[in-house]
Amino acid sequence: MYIGAIDMGGSKTIVAVLNEQFEILTMERFEGHEKDWRKHFDRTVALLDRCTNKLHITTNDLSALGVVPPGMVRNERFLLLAPATGWRDLDMIEEYHYRTGFDIIATDCDVNASAIAESDVTGIKDFLWYNISNGIGAAIIANGENVPGANGVSGELGHVKVEYENPRPCPCGQKGCCEAHASGAAIGRQVLQLANENPRYAKLFSDNGYPVNAYGASLLARENEPISLKVFQEAGKYIGRSIAIGLNVINPPRVFVGGGVSRSLDLLLPEIRHQIEIGTVEFARNVPIEQTNLGYYAALKGAAAIALRKYQKYNGTSRP
């Protein structure tokens, strides 16, 4: 079986063909987003054609297509808002049916899709999936299914308020959100500002050949460089406050952490744990927090997972 998958991340878009075990058979990618969503969607379809050509098949050989846009999705169909791009009020299934002719198209936000894939891959049915990438989001999985909320925006822990004294503006239009203070983009902005203000700190990046961003700072932090350690301590504080709210409200038995910044979970976890200790009720705080089993391509595998589920529903077969 071949499954088409399109992951429109916060800073890049990946188009791929996977099998039903969520193994990536071939993929293409490009950085950033087209300002015009029509051009962006057209570009992804062109890359999907390129992917199938590399496998010596055509798009007609795909069993289903999964698309995860970078924003809030209602009823597994309508993109309400993609804060990073400004896209809003789009019928994702209609737009991709128009462009591809596919009958089986699944869509949801990247975090919800990733959480579905986590459940299908691990067999674990109940957890909170927390994503730290260019933005921050979360998904609630109960009995193996996503809990979407009335408008599909449950789990928006990236937009709970974690800073009131010096709140930073968030792409969602509010201030003081966790995403504005602790996402990969926010950490990167903080690191760049510190490097601009402190030539000695900036020199550490250039001397080691590290990029002046969240990833470069994580490399310095693992060398016990104090400024970088403090950056991740502060980010962990805000993420911990956000997760603590989720634990109090949802009381999940487990938390999976995904997204690019999850590779630095070891740097964030001490302060996350501290904030959970002081911010949750006793019976909600003793929860395993671990990195996703899906790796870097969690959202891409998520796109394939929701497409596979829809294919199985359409054909009356049970999902794994």
N, C-alpha and C positions, 0 to 999 in steps of 0.2 A: 504494500500500500504506500502511496505517495501523498503527503500532506503539504500544502503550501502554507507558509507562515510569514507574516509581515509584522515586525516589531518596530514601531515608531517611538524610539526612546527619547529622552529629554534632550540629548545632544547628537544622536545619530539614528539612522534607520537601517535595519537589517532585514533582508528578504532571503528566504531559504526554502528548501524542500527537505522534509524530514520523513522518517518512517513511523510506524505506530509504536515503536519503542522510544520515540523522541530522539533518535539519533540524527544528527545533522548530516545530510548527504551532500549538499552543496549550498553555498550562500554567497550573496553579494551585499555590499553596504555602501552608504555614503554618509558624510558628516553633515550636521545641521538640518535645517528644514527650509523648504520652499515657503515663502510668505503666502503665496496663493495655494490653498489646499488642493485645488484641482490639479495644478502642476505636480504637486507632491504625490498625489495618488497615482497620476499617470506615470510618474517616474517609477513608483514601486511595481506597477504592473509590467512595465518594460523590463525591470530587473527579474521579475518572476519568470518572464519568457526566457531570459538569459539563463536562469537557473535550470529550467527544464531542458533547454537545449544542451547544457553541459552534461545532463544525464541521458541524452539521446531519447528524450520523451517529449511530449507536448503538454500544454496546460490541460488538455482534455483527459490526460492520464491522472490528474490529481483527483483524489476522492473528495477533498474538502479544502477550504481556505480559512485560515484564522488570521484576524487582523486585530492588533492591539494598539490603539491610538494613545497619545500622551496626555490623557485627561480623564475626566469623569464621564462615565457611560451609564445611561439609564436603559432598563429593560433589555440589556444585552444587545443594544441596537443603536441608540441615539447618543452621539457625542455631545454632551452638554457644554463642556468648556475644556479647552486645552490651554492652560495658563501660559505656557512657554511660547506658544505660537499665536494665540489669539483666535484660533479656530473655535467655532461654537455652532450649536444647533445643526448638526449634520446627521443624516440617516446613513450610517456606515454601510449597512447591508445593501441598501438601494444603490449607493454610489459604486460599490465594488461589484454588484451584480451588473450594473450598467457597463462597467469597464471590462468585465471578464465573462459574463454570461453564466457564471457558476450558480447553481441552485443551493448548494450547501456552503454557506458563509457564516462564520461565527465571529463575534466581536465582543470585547469587554475591555476594561482598563487593564494596563499591564500588570498591576499588582494582583487584581482578582484572578487573572489568567495564570499568573505564576503560582498563586496559591493552589489553584485547581491542579496544576501539574505536580506540585509538591505532594498533594494528596494521592494522585494517581501513581506517582513513582514510588512513594514510600508506603502507601497503604494506611497512613495515619489519617484519621477522620476528623479530628477536632484540634484546632490550633489558631493562633493569631500569626499571620504572615506580615512581617514589617519590612518595608523596602526603603533603603537609604541609597539614593542615586543622585541624579541631577536635581530631583525633588524627593519628597518623602511621602509615603502612603502606607496603607495597611489594608489587609483583607481578613475577614472573619470566616473561618471554615468550621461548619458544624455538620456532623454526620456526613462528611465528604462533599458537602455542597457549600457554595458561597452564600453568605447572608448579605443581600445587596442593600437593604433599606428601602424606604418608600421611593426615593428618586435615584437609587443606584449609587449613593455616595456614602454609604456606611464605611467605617474604618478610616475616615480621613484624619488620621492622627498627625499627619503633617501640618494640619491647619488648626490644631488646638493651640491655645496661647501658652507659651512657656517663658515669655519675657515681657515684663510690664514697665520696668524702669527705663530701659533703653531699647525699645522695640524696633526691629529693622523692618522695612517694607517687604512684603511678600508678593510674588507674581499673582496671587489670587486676589489682590487688592486690599488685603488687611495688613496689620502690623503685628509683630511679635510671634508669628507662627513658628513652629518647630522647623519647618522647611526653610524659613528665612534665616535661621540661626545655625542649623546643623546639617543641611543637605551637603552633598558633594560640592555643589556650586557655591554654597555659602562658606564652606570650609576653604575652598579655593580662593574666594574673594578675601577672606580674612588673612590667608597666607600671603597673598599678593600685597595687601596693604602693609602687613608687618615687614615684608621684604623691602618695600619702597621706603619705609620709615627707618629701617635698620640695615645699613650697608653690610655689616658683619653677617647678619642673618642671610641676606641675599647672596653673599659670597659662598656660603655653605652649599647652596644649590648649584651655583656655577662650578665650584671646585669639584663637586661630585658628579656633575653632569645630570642632576636631577631637575625635572620640570618644576616650575614654581606654581604648584597647585596642591590639591589635597593628597594626591599620590606621592608627589615628591616629599611633602611634609611627613607622610607616614614612614617613608624610608629613613628620614632623619630622626623621627621619633623612636624608631627601633634601634637607633644608635645612641639613644638616651639624650638627644639634643633637647634642652629644656624648653625652648620656645615652642617647638613642635609638639612636645609632650603636653604643654599647657593648652595648645589649640585643640587637641583631641580630648583632653580632659573636659574642656568647656563644651565641646560638641556632645560628648557623652552625657554631660549634665542635662542638656536640653532634650536629647533623645530619651534619657531615663525618665524625665518628667512626662514626656509624651507617652512612653510605654506604660508608666505607672497609671496614667489615666485609663488606658486601655485595660489594664489588669483589673482595676477597680470596677469598671463598667461591665466587662465581658467575662472575667474570671476564666481565661482559657487554661488548659492543662499544659500548654507548651507554646513557645514562641520561636518561629523561624525568622532569621534575618537574611534578606537578600539585597541585591543591588551592588554596584561597584564598591561602595564604601564598606560593605560587609566584609571585604577582605581585610579591613582594619578593625574588625570586631574586637580583637584582643586588646587594642589600644583604648577602645571605647567602653568595654565591659565593666571595668572597676567602678567608673562613675555611674554607669547605667544601674549597676547593682545597688550603689549607695542611694541613688534617687528612688529606686523601687523600695528600698528598706525604709526610707523616711516618708514615702509618699503613698503607700498602699496599706490597706487593712491587712492584718496578720495572715488571714487565711487565703489571700490572693497572691502573696509575694514570692512564695517558694516555688518558682516556675523555672523549668529548664529553658535557657536561651541559647540557641545554637545557630550556626550558619546554615543556609539552605544547602540541600543536597543537589541542587540543579546547576550550580556553578554560575559562570558569567552570563550564560545565555538563558537565564531563567525565563525572561519574558518571551523569548522566541519559542522556547519549549512550551510556555503557557499558551501561546497562540495556537500551536499544534494540538495541545491538550483539549482546548475548548472546541477546536474544529473536529477532533476525533470524537468527542462526546456527542456533538451535533450529528455527525455522520452515523454513529451507532443508534442514536435516537431515531433518526430518519429511516434507518434500515431495520429497526426493531431488534437490534442486538444489544447485549449488555456491555457496558464499559468495563475495563479491567478494574 
